[in-house]
Each structure stands twice: as C-alpha cells, then as structure tokens.
Amino acid sequence: MLKNNLLQSLTICIIAIFSLSACAQEHQKNEDLLKMNTTILQRTVLLNNQLAIVPVSGLDKKTIASVSLGFGFQPVSDSLLNKYSKITSFSSAGYEPAADLFKLEDDLKYFNTVIISISDRETTNAKYINFISSVSKNKTVIVALYGDQTALVAFDAVKAPIIWSQQKSAEAAALIPQLIFGGIAAENKLTTAVSGKYTIGSGFSTVANRLKYTLPEDAGVNSDNLREIDNITAEAINAHAAPGMVVLVAKDGKVIFNKAYGSHTYGGVPDKITDIFDLASVTKITATTPMVMRLTEENKLNLDTNIGAYIALARTTAMNNIPVREVMLHQAGFIPYIPFQDSVKPTDHSSDSSAAYPTKVADGYFIRKDYFRDVMWPRMLNAPIRTRGKYVYSDISMYVMREIVEHISGEKLNAYTEENFYAPLGMQTAGFLPRNRFSKDQIIPTEQDTYFRKTLLVGFVHDQGAALAGGVSGHAGLFASSNDMAIMYQMLLNKGTYGGQQYFKPETVTTFTSKQSNVSRRGLGFDRWDPDLAKKYPSASASPQTFGHTGYTGTAVWVDPSRGLVYVFLSNRVNPGVTDKLVKMGIRSRIQEVINSAIDKGL
C-alpha cells in the first residue's frame, strides 16, 4: 500500500512538473532535473523508423490509443501524449488473465494508431510480444520500451518503430511521448550490439517540429524570475478583476510555463490548464483571419477586390465599393457595433426548441429561424458608413469577412477552420459551439446574464450578436484551452509551419502580421505593437514585431518573434458581471513585462 501511495505521489509530481501547472520550480532544482533529462535522452534510441512513422504526422487522420503492458508510469506518459492529440488509454491490468488480451485487441478496433508502453521485465512475457505482433498486422504501432537494452532482443521480429529508453522512470515517461510526436528530436544510436538486427550504430534521427513541454531553464530562462506572475494573478483575483485565469508561456518552441489560477466562479471549482475559455475577439485572428489567409494564398480571395464582388446583397448598399483590405484593417468606415440584443422581440425567441425556433442562444433560449438573415444581416448591410479611411475598430468588419469567406469556400467558418487548421494541428478543444463537444464542467462560465438571456453563460458565446447568429461568427464565438492557443500561435511564429506540415507560406504570415496601415498600428486582421509606448500596448517592453489580439472576456495572445515568445492569457473577467479592473490594473501587460524581463535577463 505504501509503495502504491509513493508511486501515485511521484506520478502526480512529474505530471505537475511537465504540465507546468505547479508553482515555478526553484532554479537549481530545475537545472538538476534538466541534467537528468539530458542523460535520459542520451540513452534513448529510435529504432525501426524506416517509414518515418515517428514523429507522428497527419493527426486529423489518426485515432490513437495508448496501451500499457504492465508499465507503471502510464498516467505520466498519457498526460504528455494528450498534449499533442486525443489519446484513449488502455491497460493490460484490466484484461487478465492472458486470454483477455484478445478482448483488449478487439477493443482497439476503432483505432488506427496504437502506442504501446512496456518495461524490460515484461518483454519475457510471450503473450505481450504476441499481442504487439498481432496488433501490428493491421494498425500503425509504436512501441515505447523502458529498461535494460537487452530487452530489445524480444523485438527482433517486430517491424514497428521502437523508442528504447534505458530509464524506466516517471521522468522518462514524460520525455518519450514528446519524442513520438516531435516535441523532442531523436538523435542517438545504439553503442552496443543486442542482436543481429539491433547492432552498433542502429538508430534513426528526427527533427523536432512541435512544442516541447519543459522547464524555463531549458529555454535559457531562470524560473525564479517568473515568480512575480503568481503575485500579479493573486492581486487580480483578490481585487475581483476575474475569478480565475490561465497563463501560458512558450519560448523558442518550448512551453516553459502553464499555470491555472483561481476558480471558475468566485468560490467555485478551481481552474485547470485544460479548461476551455470563451476567446471573444481573439476569434478574429484564430478563425476568420487564418481562413482569409488561406483563401488569399489560393488566389480565391483578392484583398483589393470590393465587397460587392463577393456579397451580392451588398451591391445596392454603401458597402459595395469598399475593398476587402479596408475591412481587414478596420478602416472601412463601419460603425463599431450594433446592440442587436436590444431589439429582440418576445415573438423572436422561445424557451423551447422547435422548427420555428431552432437556434440555441443559451440554455432555455432559442431564437427564431433565419433571424440572422432576416434581421441582423440587413441592419449591418444598411448601417451608415461614417469614418472610411480612418481606424475605427468594428465587429461588423468580421461579420462581413465571415460572409465573404463562406461565400468563396462554400463551407461554414466553423467547419472550415476545424478541417483545415485545428484538427491537423492537434488542437483538441478549439472550435465553436463547445457544448456540442464537451461537458459543462470543462468550460469556464462567463457572465451571469441578468438582462438578455437571464442565465449563467457556460459554453455559449458571451457576445450577444454572435450568440444571436447561432454561436458561430467572424468576430466572436471561438472557445479553446491555453495549449491549443500555444499550438496555433507557435505555427504562426514558425512562419506557417508546424508538425512537419505547412499551413501558410512564410510571406503570407509576414504580410498579415506586419504593419499594413498608414493610420493605425494594425496588420491585416492582427492587432500589433503600438509605437506610442505611453500606451504600453501590449506592454512597455514588447518589441515592434509583436502581433496578436485581446478579447472582451479577458483573453489575450501575443507573439513576439524577437524573443521567440508566445504568451497566452485566458480569463473570464466578465464573471459574474462585466468589470474593467483587469484592464485598469494592467494585469495582462504586467505579466507580459515579467515574461519579457525574464527572457531578457536569461539564466
């Protein structure tokens, strides 16, 4: 019993360290751990990778199972595997006696990729080797072998890739999954012969092409210099600027800090780093703008073509002759927003769903069929154009862009982004309408809406216009976790490449994220560093290359290429009601200052 408790405690500790959800570790302890990890990786070899199965690619085509064949650190391994793709866990411990391994194999029938973890002492068990050989016949199998090198002899007849690590420990179990998915490169060869197959010099090399999950010191940052983040978030929560928040920092392709603070609601369930937040206007650059970028690359969308060329209904309105470029720069002259919720009539909504009221706006609130087409869209099309040529931030811009990209592609915004970006990138939570995919307890509540929907909003977009449009809009409606945001913006920091796949040409990323306006700081869709440092936007020390966006619900993502930085801040500052304390206290920018300073100081 004592041994089991110690193992459980160690497993939790290692998961916390590699999830970076614990407090920033002390600098010297981190240095020691990194030395240990370096030693582990020096004694880790990738074998049988002739078909380049490792690192795993094509995540949108993969259904992945993780199987433990008597491996004691599977929770650690699975925690890391799940950062890259959705993993379903199985353990041979639940399938004893030996004959039940046939049932385990049958339970894997819905998976096309199986990652099998096994320790050296279990390789003498013929039923396990037979199981691996059998599963390998019709599925992609990757074996993670932990322990003495001589155990490789048992795999002489196995053609599947094998990652052998001399260590069989929680630390090794946190590293090998990253090698499987490309967070860490394979570099080593066998230094002694094991068999006729596994000879001296055997081994394959790979290139790291996804995020690595590690400690600040691994990216040249002293963890002690990040501790102030804890103080700033505590100050925010104590002042009721937001009930909870999640902060993520990636440096040079390495996630070095990811921590949850506070709770879903004041006094409620503690926040977790895997929680899903309403991104609000960060939707603009995480959904709509990438779709614009892709269609522009494909020469299907021309930024200098007028709105009327793409939207027939706009041809008889003042929008007709406005170029798409001006829309993306917020210089089209649109008014900032229209308070659609103020004009909803009692006959426009119902407490029950029906053919006449099919669109769910919140729990117990359904809007009538075609409300967007009949009411909202005509109001936007006929809204006055007042400030054309000037920078006036407008949500209407991204309503318009959604109409344009859906017209060109023939696909809905939510379907297109999932198919072309989120699924292949391995983003598991990012998307619209999260209540269709996740339980309420995984989603951070936003406002206790007392004037429109009369309920606590959980998984329904906070923005009223986006809600009335059915939860999918160009300016708001996207939900995601911090890890998904890190993946998306690391891809953009990489100039369009991630996981060995190119999503954009480098010049496309450069164009859209660079200053493109003579009258504002804006890029195309993207917000940027403001040259007036008195505004401290997004923070006083942010470099001129910095791009990203903020969201009304208390979210932000900023990429600083000069520092190799991706900074993600997620909160629900509108819970239980809207407050501007997060902004007035400068919480997001102060945290960014701590991060910038820590990077600049180094070790």
HUJO-V996668 format. One record per backbone hydrogen bond with DSSP energy under -1.0 kcal/mol. CO is the residue of the C=O (numbers start at 1). NH is the residue of the N-H. E is the energy in kcal/mol with one decimal. If there is no record, write none. Layout:
BEGIN
((CO | NH | E) (CO | NH | E))
END
This chain:
BEGIN
((1 | 5 | -2.2) (2 | 6 | -2.4) (3 | 7 | -2.4) (4 | 8 | -2.5) (5 | 9 | -2.5) (6 | 10 | -2.5) (7 | 11 | -2.6) (8 | 12 | -2.4) (9 | 13 | -2.3) (10 | 14 | -2.7) (11 | 15 | -2.5) (12 | 16 | -2.3) (13 | 17 | -2.4) (14 | 18 | -2.7) (15 | 19 | -2.1) (16 | 21 | -1.5) (16 | 22 | -1.0) (20 | 258 | -1.5) (26 | 30 | -2.3) (27 | 31 | -2.3) (28 | 32 | -2.2) (29 | 33 | -2.4) (30 | 34 | -2.6) (31 | 35 | -1.8) (32 | 36 | -1.9) (33 | 37 | -2.6) (34 | 38 | -2.5) (35 | 39 | -2.0) (36 | 40 | -2.3) (37 | 41 | -2.6) (38 | 42 | -1.9) (41 | 44 | -1.4) (43 | 166 | -2.1) (45 | 164 | -2.8) (46 | 204 | -2.2) (47 | 162 | -2.0) (49 | 52 | -1.9) (58 | 61 | -2.1) (59 | 62 | -1.2) (63 | 112 | -1.2) (63 | 113 | -2.0) (64 | 88 | -1.7) (65 | 115 | -3.1) (66 | 90 | -2.9) (67 | 117 | -3.0) (68 | 92 | -3.0) (73 | 77 | -2.0) (74 | 78 | -3.2) (75 | 79 | -1.7) (76 | 80 | -1.5) (77 | 81 | -2.6) (78 | 82 | -2.3) (80 | 83 | -1.5) (81 | 84 | -1.7) (81 | 85 | -1.6) (88 | 66 | -2.8) (90 | 68 | -2.1) (91 | 94 | -1.6) (92 | 95 | -2.4) (97 | 100 | -2.0) (98 | 101 | -2.1) (99 | 102 | -1.5) (100 | 104 | -1.8) (101 | 105 | -2.5) (102 | 106 | -2.0) (103 | 107 | -2.3) (106 | 109 | -1.7) (108 | 111 | -2.0) (112 | 140 | -2.4) (113 | 65 | -2.5) (114 | 142 | -2.3) (115 | 67 | -3.1) (116 | 144 | -3.5) (117 | 69 | -2.9) (118 | 146 | -2.3) (119 | 122 | -1.4) (120 | 123 | -1.5) (122 | 125 | -1.6) (125 | 128 | -1.2) (125 | 129 | -1.4) (126 | 130 | -2.7) (127 | 131 | -1.8) (128 | 132 | -2.4) (129 | 133 | -2.4) (130 | 134 | -2.4) (131 | 135 | -2.7) (132 | 136 | -2.0) (134 | 137 | -1.1) (135 | 138 | -1.1) (140 | 114 | -3.0) (142 | 116 | -2.9) (143 | 163 | -3.2) (144 | 118 | -2.5) (145 | 165 | -2.9) (146 | 120 | -2.4) (148 | 151 | -1.8) (149 | 152 | -2.2) (150 | 153 | -1.6) (151 | 154 | -1.3) (152 | 155 | -2.2) (153 | 156 | -1.6) (155 | 158 | -1.4) (161 | 143 | -2.9) (162 | 47 | -3.2) (163 | 145 | -2.4) (164 | 45 | -2.4) (165 | 147 | -2.9) (169 | 173 | -2.2) (170 | 174 | -1.0) (172 | 176 | -2.5) (175 | 179 | -1.4) (176 | 180 | -2.2) (177 | 181 | -1.6) (178 | 183 | -2.7) (178 | 184 | -1.5) (180 | 56 | -2.3) (182 | 209 | -2.0) (182 | 210 | -2.1) (186 | 206 | -2.2) (190 | 201 | -3.0) (197 | 199 | -1.1) (198 | 194 | -3.3) (198 | 195 | -1.4) (199 | 202 | -2.1) (202 | 190 | -2.7) (209 | 499 | -3.2) (212 | 255 | -3.5) (215 | 218 | -1.7) (216 | 219 | -1.9) (216 | 221 | -2.1) (217 | 220 | -1.5) (222 | 225 | -1.8) (223 | 226 | -1.8) (224 | 227 | -1.0) (226 | 229 | -1.8) (227 | 230 | -1.3) (228 | 232 | -2.4) (229 | 233 | -2.3) (230 | 234 | -1.9) (231 | 235 | -2.2) (232 | 236 | -2.1) (233 | 237 | -2.4) (234 | 238 | -2.6) (235 | 239 | -1.6) (236 | 241 | -3.0) (237 | 240 | -1.5) (243 | 263 | -2.4) (245 | 261 | -3.2) (246 | 570 | -2.5) (247 | 259 | -2.4) (248 | 568 | -2.5) (249 | 256 | -2.3) (249 | 257 | -1.4) (250 | 566 | -2.4) (251 | 254 | -1.1) (253 | 212 | -2.1) (254 | 251 | -2.9) (255 | 214 | -2.2) (257 | 249 | -3.1) (259 | 247 | -2.5) (261 | 245 | -2.0) (262 | 271 | -2.1) (265 | 268 | -3.2) (269 | 264 | -3.3) (272 | 275 | -1.7) (276 | 444 | -2.9) (277 | 480 | -1.8) (279 | 282 | -2.0) (280 | 283 | -2.1) (281 | 284 | -1.5) (282 | 286 | -1.1) (283 | 287 | -2.1) (283 | 288 | -1.2) (284 | 289 | -2.4) (287 | 291 | -1.5) (288 | 292 | -2.2) (289 | 293 | -2.9) (290 | 294 | -2.4) (291 | 295 | -2.3) (292 | 296 | -2.2) (293 | 297 | -2.3) (294 | 298 | -1.8) (295 | 300 | -2.5) (295 | 301 | -1.4) (296 | 299 | -1.6) (302 | 305 | -1.9) (303 | 325 | -2.9) (305 | 324 | -2.2) (306 | 309 | -1.3) (307 | 310 | -1.9) (307 | 311 | -2.2) (311 | 314 | -1.2) (312 | 315 | -1.6) (314 | 317 | -1.9) (317 | 320 | -1.3) (319 | 322 | -2.2) (320 | 308 | -2.1) (322 | 307 | -2.4) (323 | 327 | -1.1) (324 | 328 | -2.3) (325 | 329 | -1.4) (326 | 331 | -3.1) (327 | 330 | -1.2) (328 | 525 | -1.8) (330 | 392 | -2.4) (331 | 389 | -2.7) (333 | 386 | -2.3) (336 | 395 | -2.5) (338 | 340 | -2.3) (339 | 342 | -1.7) (340 | 343 | -1.6) (345 | 348 | -2.0) (348 | 368 | -2.6) (350 | 366 | -2.9) (356 | 369 | -2.5) (357 | 354 | -1.3) (359 | 367 | -2.7) (362 | 365 | -2.1) (365 | 361 | -2.8) (365 | 362 | -1.5) (366 | 350 | -2.6) (367 | 359 | -1.5) (368 | 371 | -1.4) (370 | 374 | -2.8) (371 | 375 | -2.6) (371 | 376 | -1.4) (372 | 377 | -3.3) (375 | 379 | -1.3) (376 | 380 | -1.9) (377 | 381 | -2.7) (378 | 382 | -1.8) (380 | 383 | -1.1) (387 | 390 | -2.4) (395 | 399 | -1.3) (396 | 400 | -2.5) (397 | 401 | -2.0) (398 | 402 | -1.7) (399 | 403 | -1.8) (400 | 404 | -2.1) (401 | 405 | -2.7) (402 | 406 | -2.2) (403 | 407 | -1.7) (404 | 408 | -2.3) (405 | 409 | -2.5) (406 | 410 | -2.0) (412 | 416 | -2.8) (413 | 417 | -2.3) (414 | 418 | -1.6) (415 | 419 | -2.3) (416 | 420 | -2.7) (417 | 421 | -2.0) (417 | 422 | -2.1) (418 | 423 | -2.3) (421 | 425 | -2.1) (422 | 427 | -2.6) (431 | 479 | -2.1) (433 | 436 | -1.8) (434 | 437 | -2.1) (434 | 438 | -2.6) (439 | 442 | -1.7) (440 | 443 | -1.6) (442 | 276 | -2.6) (447 | 449 | -1.4) (447 | 457 | -2.4) (455 | 449 | -2.0) (457 | 446 | -3.0) (463 | 467 | -2.1) (464 | 468 | -2.4) (465 | 469 | -1.5) (466 | 471 | -2.8) (467 | 470 | -1.7) (478 | 279 | -2.5) (479 | 431 | -1.9) (480 | 277 | -2.7) (481 | 485 | -1.7) (482 | 486 | -2.1) (483 | 487 | -2.1) (484 | 488 | -2.2) (485 | 489 | -2.3) (486 | 490 | -1.9) (487 | 491 | -1.9) (488 | 492 | -1.4) (489 | 493 | -2.3) (490 | 494 | -2.1) (491 | 496 | -2.6) (492 | 495 | -1.7) (496 | 503 | -3.7) (496 | 504 | -1.3) (498 | 501 | -1.7) (501 | 498 | -2.4) (505 | 509 | -1.7) (506 | 510 | -2.4) (507 | 511 | -2.3) (508 | 512 | -2.4) (509 | 513 | -2.1) (510 | 514 | -1.1) (512 | 524 | -1.6) (522 | 516 | -2.7) (523 | 525 | -1.0) (526 | 523 | -2.6) (527 | 548 | -2.3) (531 | 533 | -1.4) (532 | 535 | -2.3) (537 | 530 | -2.4) (539 | 542 | -1.3) (543 | 546 | -2.0) (546 | 529 | -1.9) (547 | 559 | -3.3) (548 | 527 | -2.5) (549 | 557 | -2.2) (551 | 554 | -2.1) (551 | 555 | -1.0) (553 | 573 | -2.0) (555 | 551 | -2.5) (556 | 569 | -2.9) (557 | 549 | -2.0) (558 | 567 | -2.7) (559 | 547 | -2.2) (560 | 563 | -1.6) (560 | 565 | -2.1) (564 | 252 | -2.5) (565 | 560 | -2.1) (566 | 250 | -2.5) (567 | 558 | -2.4) (568 | 248 | -2.5) (569 | 556 | -2.3) (570 | 246 | -2.5) (572 | 575 | -1.8) (576 | 448 | -3.2) (580 | 584 | -2.8) (581 | 585 | -2.8) (582 | 587 | -1.8) (583 | 586 | -1.2) (586 | 590 | -2.6) (587 | 591 | -2.1) (588 | 592 | -1.8) (589 | 593 | -1.9) (590 | 594 | -1.9) (591 | 595 | -2.3) (592 | 596 | -2.8) (593 | 597 | -2.6) (594 | 598 | -2.3) (595 | 599 | -2.4) (596 | 600 | -2.6) (597 | 601 | -2.3) (598 | 602 | -1.6))
END
